[in-house]
Amino acid sequence: MNSLAGELFFKSGLSIGSGLTSKLDEGSNKNGVFLDTPGLADEKLRTVAGKAIYQALKKDGDYRILFFVTARNGRVVQQDATTIKLILNTAPDIGQDYGIIVNMLSNGVLKKMKKMEEKEDFLNSLFSGISPERRCPYNSVLYLGKLQEMKGKNNVLVSSDSFKNEDGLTLNEFVNKVVPTVNIKKQSVNEMKLQDFDKVTRDLETLAKEMREKDLAWKEERHQYEEEKMKKATEDQIKRQELKEKMEKEKEKLEALRMKQ
């Protein structure tokens, strides 16, 4: 998050036993307004974290929603899946307009994730308990490895261009060109059902196991469905970029006319 902001707004580094964030942290500069919320995995901080997330979603405006998840030996951490599910239920306006960053992958897992079938198995598991209309397109997921310059260090500011996936897409490009903005109305944000966290996690573990055992025919059908979804997402992305460029040109013309007067 600090890399996107270009400024050290938030604590970063290694934390044993719990996350570094236990409340809603906010920072703003010329690059935008950045909201960092705690995760829900820590039971002791779950109520505080839930309130922080609720508070962040009630700001009434345009957002770019990012979920940071981890992979344990290439497998989904089910508490991450539960967090995504509960937040999407809390703010239905998000729909499928968000991005996922699979963060700090080892070289071995990163190499494994270069294969499309491995990515699809991972995401099928991550989305196993999330309805199709709330699953982001698979090309709205960024896989990032560990950076050596950050190893064992706290509160280090690294350029967002230092974070790249296997195709050379940078973190900054992913967030600003791939992840769509979404308008979240504060009146549509619901209280988080934190009491369901452990039950939802257990249910998702069962669904994820069932998903891994699906046959090849099912996986091929799912693959075709996701291919179409990614194609549409790319087309929408191009349209958004063209509209943005058109608006910028119109703004430049108006400014030029104003200067002549």
MARBA-246937 format. One record per residue (C-alpha): residue number from 1; residue in one letter; x negated, y, z negated. Coordinates in nm, 4 decimals. Each point is the difference from the previous one (the first is absolute). Example, Ala and Ser with C-alpha at 12.3 -4.5 7.8 and 13.67 -1.06 7.14 Angstrom:
2
{pos = 1 code = A x = -1.2300 y = -0.4500 z = -0.7800};
{pos = 2 code = S x = -0.1370 y = 0.3440 z = 0.0660};
END
This chain:
261
{pos = 1 code = M x = 0.0000 y = 0.0000 z = 0.0000};
{pos = 2 code = N x = -0.2885 y = 0.2364 z = -0.0812};
{pos = 3 code = S x = -0.1456 y = -0.0747 z = 0.3438};
{pos = 4 code = L x = 0.3229 y = 0.1060 z = 0.1696};
{pos = 5 code = A x = 0.0177 y = 0.3172 z = -0.2077};
{pos = 6 code = G x = -0.3692 y = 0.0774 z = 0.0555};
{pos = 7 code = E x = -0.0217 y = 0.0852 z = -0.3685};
{pos = 8 code = L x = -0.0377 y = -0.1831 z = -0.3320};
{pos = 9 code = F x = 0.3549 y = 0.0306 z = -0.1294};
{pos = 10 code = F x = 0.0334 y = -0.3477 z = -0.1518};
{pos = 11 code = K x = -0.2081 y = -0.2380 z = -0.2084};
{pos = 12 code = S x = -0.1521 y = -0.2858 z = 0.1947};
{pos = 13 code = G x = -0.2185 y = -0.2966 z = -0.0741};
{pos = 14 code = L x = 0.0092 y = -0.3183 z = -0.2039};
{pos = 15 code = S x = 0.2467 y = -0.0381 z = -0.2866};
{pos = 16 code = I x = 0.0065 y = -0.3122 z = -0.2150};
{pos = 17 code = G x = 0.3413 y = -0.1239 z = -0.1111};
{pos = 18 code = S x = 0.2143 y = 0.2804 z = 0.1428};
{pos = 19 code = G x = 0.0094 y = 0.2593 z = 0.2755};
{pos = 20 code = L x = -0.1658 y = 0.3400 z = -0.0150};
{pos = 21 code = T x = 0.3322 y = 0.1793 z = 0.0481};
{pos = 22 code = S x = 0.2662 y = -0.0075 z = -0.2736};
{pos = 23 code = K x = 0.2064 y = 0.3027 z = 0.1076};
{pos = 24 code = L x = 0.0937 y = 0.1955 z = 0.3097};
{pos = 25 code = D x = -0.3076 y = 0.1873 z = 0.1230};
{pos = 26 code = E x = 0.0382 y = 0.2765 z = 0.2545};
{pos = 27 code = G x = -0.2420 y = 0.2077 z = 0.2021};
{pos = 28 code = S x = 0.0419 y = 0.2398 z = 0.2909};
{pos = 29 code = N x = -0.2245 y = 0.1837 z = 0.2430};
{pos = 30 code = K x = -0.0078 y = 0.0933 z = 0.3691};
{pos = 31 code = N x = 0.0262 y = -0.3709 z = 0.0886};
{pos = 32 code = G x = 0.3367 y = -0.0417 z = -0.1731};
{pos = 33 code = V x = 0.1593 y = -0.1028 z = -0.3279};
{pos = 34 code = F x = -0.1203 y = -0.3335 z = -0.1404};
{pos = 35 code = L x = 0.1863 y = -0.2082 z = -0.2576};
{pos = 36 code = D x = -0.1753 y = -0.2902 z = -0.1712};
{pos = 37 code = T x = 0.2225 y = -0.2320 z = -0.2026};
{pos = 38 code = P x = -0.0983 y = -0.2877 z = -0.2307};
{pos = 39 code = G x = 0.0738 y = -0.3612 z = 0.0874};
{pos = 40 code = L x = 0.2624 y = -0.2150 z = -0.1719};
{pos = 41 code = A x = -0.2112 y = -0.3103 z = -0.0647};
{pos = 42 code = D x = -0.1099 y = 0.1004 z = -0.3515};
{pos = 43 code = E x = 0.2913 y = -0.0925 z = -0.2288};
{pos = 44 code = K x = -0.1156 y = 0.2405 z = -0.2736};
{pos = 45 code = L x = 0.0086 y = 0.2974 z = 0.2376};
{pos = 46 code = R x = 0.2914 y = -0.1127 z = 0.2174};
{pos = 47 code = T x = 0.2619 y = 0.2339 z = -0.1473};
{pos = 48 code = V x = -0.2308 y = 0.3018 z = 0.0288};
{pos = 49 code = A x = -0.0998 y = -0.1039 z = 0.3531};
{pos = 50 code = G x = 0.3626 y = -0.0434 z = 0.1041};
{pos = 51 code = K x = 0.0849 y = 0.3502 z = -0.1212};
{pos = 52 code = A x = -0.3004 y = 0.1416 z = 0.1881};
{pos = 53 code = I x = 0.1042 y = -0.1677 z = 0.3261};
{pos = 54 code = Y x = 0.3615 y = 0.1142 z = -0.0458};
{pos = 55 code = Q x = -0.1222 y = 0.3547 z = -0.0664};
{pos = 56 code = A x = -0.2169 y = -0.0050 z = 0.3138};
{pos = 57 code = L x = 0.2870 y = -0.1173 z = 0.2202};
{pos = 58 code = K x = 0.2385 y = 0.2668 z = -0.1347};
{pos = 59 code = K x = -0.1941 y = 0.2937 z = 0.1470};
{pos = 60 code = D x = 0.2447 y = 0.0286 z = 0.2912};
{pos = 61 code = G x = -0.1879 y = 0.0365 z = 0.3276};
{pos = 62 code = D x = -0.2149 y = -0.1648 z = 0.2653};
{pos = 63 code = Y x = -0.2384 y = -0.2735 z = -0.1124};
{pos = 64 code = R x = -0.2573 y = -0.2362 z = 0.1397};
{pos = 65 code = I x = 0.0364 y = -0.3071 z = -0.2189};
{pos = 66 code = L x = -0.3075 y = -0.2193 z = -0.0489};
{pos = 67 code = F x = -0.0126 y = -0.3266 z = -0.1910};
{pos = 68 code = F x = -0.3478 y = -0.1156 z = -0.1037};
{pos = 69 code = V x = -0.0157 y = -0.3769 z = -0.0440};
{pos = 70 code = T x = -0.2739 y = -0.2554 z = -0.0587};
{pos = 71 code = A x = -0.0625 y = -0.3513 z = 0.1254};
{pos = 72 code = R x = -0.1222 y = -0.2691 z = -0.2379};
{pos = 73 code = N x = -0.2009 y = -0.2478 z = 0.2058};
{pos = 74 code = G x = 0.2039 y = 0.1075 z = 0.3012};
{pos = 75 code = R x = 0.3311 y = -0.0578 z = -0.1789};
{pos = 76 code = V x = 0.2643 y = 0.2547 z = -0.0990};
{pos = 77 code = V x = 0.0012 y = 0.1201 z = -0.3608};
{pos = 78 code = Q x = 0.3709 y = -0.0477 z = -0.0696};
{pos = 79 code = Q x = 0.0149 y = 0.2914 z = -0.2436};
{pos = 80 code = D x = -0.0867 y = 0.2270 z = 0.2953};
{pos = 81 code = A x = 0.2918 y = -0.1487 z = 0.1957};
{pos = 82 code = T x = 0.2306 y = 0.0579 z = -0.2972};
{pos = 83 code = T x = -0.1098 y = 0.3620 z = -0.0278};
{pos = 84 code = I x = 0.0742 y = 0.0622 z = 0.3686};
{pos = 85 code = K x = 0.3410 y = -0.1667 z = -0.0262};
{pos = 86 code = L x = 0.1054 y = 0.1982 z = -0.3089};
{pos = 87 code = I x = -0.1134 y = 0.3324 z = 0.1450};
{pos = 88 code = L x = 0.1806 y = -0.0619 z = 0.3297};
{pos = 89 code = N x = 0.3130 y = -0.0809 z = -0.2009};
{pos = 90 code = T x = -0.0469 y = 0.3161 z = -0.2062};
{pos = 91 code = A x = -0.0309 y = 0.2251 z = 0.3072};
{pos = 92 code = P x = 0.2110 y = -0.1491 z = 0.2836};
{pos = 93 code = D x = -0.0832 y = 0.3021 z = 0.2205};
{pos = 94 code = I x = -0.3486 y = -0.1481 z = 0.0510};
{pos = 95 code = G x = 0.1373 y = -0.2869 z = 0.2069};
{pos = 96 code = Q x = -0.2948 y = -0.1381 z = 0.1974};
{pos = 97 code = D x = -0.1757 y = 0.3374 z = 0.0343};
{pos = 98 code = Y x = -0.3115 y = -0.0590 z = -0.2110};
{pos = 99 code = G x = -0.3530 y = -0.1304 z = 0.0257};
{pos = 100 code = I x = -0.1875 y = -0.2721 z = -0.1859};
{pos = 101 code = I x = -0.3727 y = 0.0052 z = -0.0687};
{pos = 102 code = V x = -0.1521 y = -0.3366 z = -0.0864};
{pos = 103 code = N x = -0.2968 y = 0.1323 z = -0.1892};
{pos = 104 code = M x = -0.3496 y = -0.1047 z = -0.1082};
{pos = 105 code = L x = -0.0130 y = -0.3276 z = 0.1923};
{pos = 106 code = S x = -0.3103 y = -0.2145 z = -0.0233};
{pos = 107 code = N x = -0.1934 y = -0.0647 z = 0.3216};
{pos = 108 code = G x = 0.1299 y = -0.3571 z = 0.0057};
{pos = 109 code = V x = 0.3656 y = 0.0980 z = -0.0308};
{pos = 110 code = L x = -0.0455 y = 0.2899 z = 0.2435};
{pos = 111 code = K x = -0.1433 y = -0.2391 z = 0.2566};
{pos = 112 code = K x = 0.2915 y = -0.2362 z = -0.0605};
{pos = 113 code = M x = 0.2511 y = 0.2832 z = 0.0463};
{pos = 114 code = K x = -0.1327 y = 0.0705 z = 0.3505};
{pos = 115 code = K x = 0.2110 y = -0.2932 z = 0.1171};
{pos = 116 code = M x = 0.3590 y = 0.1010 z = 0.0760};
{pos = 117 code = E x = 0.1417 y = -0.3231 z = -0.1446};
{pos = 118 code = E x = -0.1756 y = 0.0693 z = -0.3329};
{pos = 119 code = K x = 0.1414 y = 0.3533 z = -0.0105};
{pos = 120 code = E x = 0.3471 y = -0.1283 z = 0.0800};
{pos = 121 code = D x = -0.0186 y = -0.2687 z = -0.2701};
{pos = 122 code = F x = -0.1087 y = 0.2651 z = -0.2513};
{pos = 123 code = L x = 0.2771 y = 0.2430 z = 0.0957};
{pos = 124 code = N x = 0.2680 y = -0.2689 z = 0.0256};
{pos = 125 code = S x = -0.0833 y = -0.0819 z = -0.3603};
{pos = 126 code = L x = -0.0134 y = 0.3669 z = -0.1081};
{pos = 127 code = F x = 0.3406 y = 0.0687 z = 0.1589};
{pos = 128 code = S x = 0.1614 y = -0.3307 z = -0.0961};
{pos = 129 code = G x = 0.2525 y = 0.1627 z = -0.2362};
{pos = 130 code = I x = 0.0508 y = 0.3230 z = 0.1938};
{pos = 131 code = S x = 0.2854 y = 0.0304 z = 0.2492};
{pos = 132 code = P x = -0.1027 y = 0.0412 z = 0.3687};
{pos = 133 code = E x = 0.1283 y = 0.3579 z = 0.0241};
{pos = 134 code = R x = -0.2375 y = 0.1000 z = -0.2810};
{pos = 135 code = R x = -0.3151 y = -0.1682 z = 0.1293};
{pos = 136 code = C x = -0.2415 y = 0.2424 z = 0.1612};
{pos = 137 code = P x = -0.1386 y = -0.1004 z = 0.3432};
{pos = 138 code = Y x = -0.3135 y = -0.2130 z = -0.0267};
{pos = 139 code = N x = -0.2039 y = 0.2710 z = 0.1741};
{pos = 140 code = S x = 0.0805 y = 0.2279 z = -0.2948};
{pos = 141 code = V x = -0.2371 y = -0.2095 z = -0.2113};
{pos = 142 code = L x = -0.3699 y = 0.0922 z = -0.0287};
{pos = 143 code = Y x = -0.2641 y = -0.2496 z = -0.1168};
{pos = 144 code = L x = -0.3073 y = 0.1542 z = -0.1622};
{pos = 145 code = G x = -0.3167 y = -0.1561 z = -0.1374};
{pos = 146 code = K x = -0.2068 y = 0.1086 z = -0.2966};
{pos = 147 code = L x = -0.2332 y = 0.2969 z = 0.0417};
{pos = 148 code = Q x = -0.3518 y = -0.0556 z = -0.1316};
{pos = 149 code = E x = -0.0425 y = 0.3678 z = -0.0916};
{pos = 150 code = M x = 0.2894 y = -0.0335 z = -0.2460};
{pos = 151 code = K x = -0.1173 y = -0.3207 z = -0.1657};
{pos = 152 code = G x = -0.0211 y = 0.0363 z = -0.3795};
{pos = 153 code = K x = 0.0648 y = 0.3755 z = 0.0146};
{pos = 154 code = N x = 0.2809 y = 0.2111 z = -0.1385};
{pos = 155 code = N x = 0.1573 y = 0.3160 z = 0.1440};
{pos = 156 code = V x = -0.1925 y = -0.0045 z = 0.3274};
{pos = 157 code = L x = 0.1317 y = 0.2085 z = 0.2898};
{pos = 158 code = V x = -0.0440 y = -0.1773 z = 0.3324};
{pos = 159 code = S x = 0.1147 y = 0.1324 z = 0.3374};
{pos = 160 code = S x = 0.3236 y = -0.1608 z = 0.1212};
{pos = 161 code = D x = -0.1808 y = -0.0692 z = 0.3286};
{pos = 162 code = S x = -0.2292 y = -0.2411 z = -0.1903};
{pos = 163 code = F x = 0.2949 y = -0.2349 z = -0.0434};
{pos = 164 code = K x = 0.0608 y = -0.1849 z = 0.3282};
{pos = 165 code = N x = 0.1719 y = -0.3194 z = 0.1004};
{pos = 166 code = E x = -0.1469 y = -0.2557 z = 0.2399};
{pos = 167 code = D x = 0.1262 y = 0.2030 z = 0.2997};
{pos = 168 code = G x = -0.1630 y = 0.3232 z = -0.1190};
{pos = 169 code = L x = 0.3263 y = 0.1604 z = -0.1155};
{pos = 170 code = T x = -0.0858 y = 0.2335 z = -0.2876};
{pos = 171 code = L x = 0.2043 y = 0.0486 z = -0.3149};
{pos = 172 code = N x = 0.0730 y = 0.3590 z = 0.1020};
{pos = 173 code = E x = 0.1217 y = -0.1041 z = 0.3470};
{pos = 174 code = F x = 0.2142 y = -0.2756 z = -0.1465};
{pos = 175 code = V x = 0.1755 y = 0.2300 z = -0.2463};
{pos = 176 code = N x = 0.0468 y = 0.2965 z = 0.2321};
{pos = 177 code = K x = 0.0703 y = -0.1770 z = 0.3286};
{pos = 178 code = V x = 0.1458 y = -0.3407 z = -0.0871};
{pos = 179 code = V x = 0.1913 y = 0.0382 z = -0.3275};
{pos = 180 code = P x = 0.3237 y = 0.1917 z = 0.0683};
{pos = 181 code = T x = 0.1341 y = 0.2739 z = -0.2243};
{pos = 182 code = V x = 0.3277 y = -0.0726 z = -0.1751};
{pos = 183 code = N x = 0.2433 y = 0.2382 z = -0.1644};
{pos = 184 code = I x = 0.1044 y = -0.1138 z = -0.3470};
{pos = 185 code = K x = 0.2982 y = 0.1735 z = -0.1561};
{pos = 186 code = K x = -0.0211 y = 0.0154 z = -0.3775};
{pos = 187 code = Q x = 0.3680 y = -0.0871 z = -0.0406};
{pos = 188 code = S x = -0.0577 y = -0.3317 z = 0.1775};
{pos = 189 code = V x = -0.2777 y = -0.1109 z = -0.2381};
{pos = 190 code = N x = 0.1125 y = -0.2604 z = -0.2537};
{pos = 191 code = E x = -0.1410 y = -0.0929 z = -0.3383};
{pos = 192 code = M x = -0.2573 y = -0.2794 z = 0.0266};
{pos = 193 code = K x = 0.1169 y = -0.3392 z = -0.1281};
{pos = 194 code = L x = -0.3188 y = -0.0719 z = -0.1918};
{pos = 195 code = Q x = 0.1668 y = -0.2678 z = -0.2129};
{pos = 196 code = D x = 0.0158 y = -0.2131 z = 0.3182};
{pos = 197 code = F x = -0.3750 y = 0.0181 z = 0.0699};
{pos = 198 code = D x = -0.1062 y = -0.3389 z = -0.1379};
{pos = 199 code = K x = 0.3041 y = -0.1832 z = 0.1398};
{pos = 200 code = V x = -0.0463 y = 0.1579 z = 0.3438};
{pos = 201 code = T x = -0.3681 y = -0.0966 z = -0.0066};
{pos = 202 code = R x = 0.0863 y = -0.3639 z = -0.0765};
{pos = 203 code = D x = 0.2649 y = -0.0044 z = 0.2728};
{pos = 204 code = L x = -0.2438 y = 0.1481 z = 0.2518};
{pos = 205 code = E x = -0.2629 y = -0.2599 z = -0.0893};
{pos = 206 code = T x = 0.2522 y = -0.2717 z = 0.0867};
{pos = 207 code = L x = 0.0988 y = 0.1709 z = 0.3254};
{pos = 208 code = A x = -0.3645 y = 0.0539 z = 0.0964};
{pos = 209 code = K x = -0.0740 y = -0.3688 z = -0.0512};
{pos = 210 code = E x = 0.2990 y = -0.0929 z = 0.2175};
{pos = 211 code = M x = -0.1205 y = 0.2479 z = 0.2635};
{pos = 212 code = R x = -0.3457 y = -0.1613 z = 0.0145};
{pos = 213 code = E x = 0.1640 y = -0.3378 z = 0.0598};
{pos = 214 code = K x = 0.2096 y = 0.1169 z = 0.2959};
{pos = 215 code = D x = -0.0564 y = -0.1879 z = 0.3261};
{pos = 216 code = L x = -0.1731 y = 0.1340 z = 0.3115};
{pos = 217 code = A x = 0.3283 y = 0.0597 z = 0.1864};
{pos = 218 code = W x = 0.1203 y = 0.2347 z = -0.2729};
{pos = 219 code = K x = -0.3361 y = 0.1820 z = -0.0074};
{pos = 220 code = E x = 0.0052 y = 0.0454 z = 0.3784};
{pos = 221 code = E x = 0.3533 y = 0.1414 z = -0.0170};
{pos = 222 code = R x = -0.1071 y = 0.2389 z = -0.2761};
{pos = 223 code = H x = -0.3090 y = 0.0939 z = 0.2040};
{pos = 224 code = Q x = 0.2151 y = 0.0982 z = 0.3012};
{pos = 225 code = Y x = 0.2320 y = 0.2036 z = -0.2239};
{pos = 226 code = E x = -0.2922 y = 0.1891 z = -0.1570};
{pos = 227 code = E x = -0.1605 y = 0.0577 z = 0.3425};
{pos = 228 code = E x = 0.3151 y = 0.1784 z = 0.1169};
{pos = 229 code = K x = 0.0129 y = 0.1991 z = -0.3225};
{pos = 230 code = M x = -0.3635 y = 0.1107 z = 0.0378};
{pos = 231 code = K x = 0.0613 y = 0.0977 z = 0.3633};
{pos = 232 code = K x = 0.2909 y = 0.2228 z = -0.1018};
{pos = 233 code = A x = -0.2024 y = 0.1505 z = -0.2864};
{pos = 234 code = T x = -0.2809 y = 0.0875 z = 0.2442};
{pos = 235 code = E x = 0.2469 y = 0.1611 z = 0.2419};
{pos = 236 code = D x = 0.1497 y = 0.2043 z = -0.2849};
{pos = 237 code = Q x = -0.3490 y = 0.1019 z = -0.1093};
{pos = 238 code = I x = -0.0808 y = 0.1277 z = 0.3516};
{pos = 239 code = K x = 0.3273 y = 0.1957 z = 0.0119};
{pos = 240 code = R x = -0.0739 y = 0.1592 z = -0.3395};
{pos = 241 code = Q x = -0.3467 y = 0.1012 z = 0.1166};
{pos = 242 code = E x = 0.1345 y = 0.1461 z = 0.3263};
{pos = 243 code = L x = 0.2644 y = 0.1971 z = -0.1913};
{pos = 244 code = K x = -0.2627 y = 0.1278 z = -0.2432};
{pos = 245 code = E x = -0.2230 y = 0.1158 z = 0.2865};
{pos = 246 code = K x = 0.2955 y = 0.1661 z = 0.1738};
{pos = 247 code = M x = 0.0937 y = 0.1884 z = -0.3166};
{pos = 248 code = E x = -0.3595 y = 0.1132 z = -0.0491};
{pos = 249 code = K x = -0.0140 y = 0.1341 z = 0.3590};
{pos = 250 code = E x = 0.3287 y = 0.1855 z = -0.0514};
{pos = 251 code = K x = -0.1375 y = 0.1460 z = -0.3207};
{pos = 252 code = E x = -0.3143 y = 0.1161 z = 0.1839};
{pos = 253 code = K x = 0.2127 y = 0.1637 z = 0.2728};
{pos = 254 code = L x = 0.2116 y = 0.1845 z = -0.2569};
{pos = 255 code = E x = -0.3126 y = 0.1140 z = -0.1809};
{pos = 256 code = A x = -0.1511 y = 0.1263 z = 0.3281};
{pos = 257 code = L x = 0.3195 y = 0.1934 z = 0.0793};
{pos = 258 code = R x = 0.0010 y = 0.1493 z = -0.3497};
{pos = 259 code = M x = -0.3594 y = 0.1173 z = 0.0421};
{pos = 260 code = K x = 0.0867 y = 0.1761 z = 0.3292};
{pos = 261 code = Q x = 0.2802 y = 0.2006 z = -0.1600};
END
